[in-house]
Amino acid sequence: MMELQNLLISAESVEAFFCGLSGVAAATLTGRTRSTIDCGITFQEGSRRVTVAGSSPRAVRLDQIEQRLGQGPCVEALRTLAPVLLEDVESDPRWPSYQQELASQNCRSVLGMPLDIGRDSTAALNFFASGRVFDDQTIKETAAFAGAASQAIRLVLKINDAQNTVGELRSALEGQTPVSIACGILMAQNRCSQDEAMTILTNASKASDKRLQDLAKEIVTHLSGETPATFFQS
């Protein structure tokens, strides 16, 4: 969907993406059902479930009720990895405590839709409506939307993982002296020991009439791709 593509391009963080996704999901079903729909997004890792985004404060509040009670369509969708419909809080017998709280919030129907994010954790979209609006065709179309949303989530999480890896590497590099880092680079380049790499670096420092620290910084800077520098061979 074009909305998901635009969201992928414009979102500045994982959190912003999920907030945008909940809004797109709610708007999509609102247009389909011609009834106001709220959407919450739940993640589960192990036994821990958390509401990560909502299309409105009401969506977050309703989603958190389900997570607090540990029962309802979203919880069941996370367990079974299949769509789960609570068609009417007045007549469905499955989750009485949950449905009583929904009724007090003027929410009559809920649709839990699992997301395939390809990880140890699972996720689901939780749709809330004030009327009975989730018919078979709507559920089918929502499942198709969830498939596209799942692909977008997997891409966002992969990008986030890559950024975290770069950040961890940068932190690790910053925790070492430039000389130690430069020696590690030369060891990898020349398949030599640390002592041999230090000798290469020292000889290059003398030959170029540069301080050892300055030369090491040039090598590290080259590793980051910021400026060119000469690597020294044994």
Secondary structure, DSSP 4 states (H G I P E B T S, - for coil): -HHHHHHHHH--SHHHHHHHHHHHHHHHHHHHHTS-EEEEEEEEETTEEEEEEESSHHHHHHHHHHHHHT-SHHHHHHHHSS-EEE--TTT--S-HHHHHHHHHTT--EEEEEEE--SSSSEEEEEEEESSS---HHHHHHHHHHHHHHHHHHHHHHHHHHHHHHHHHHHHHHHTS-HHHHHHHHHHHHHT--HHHHHHHHHHHHHHHT--HHHHHHHHHHHHHTSS-------
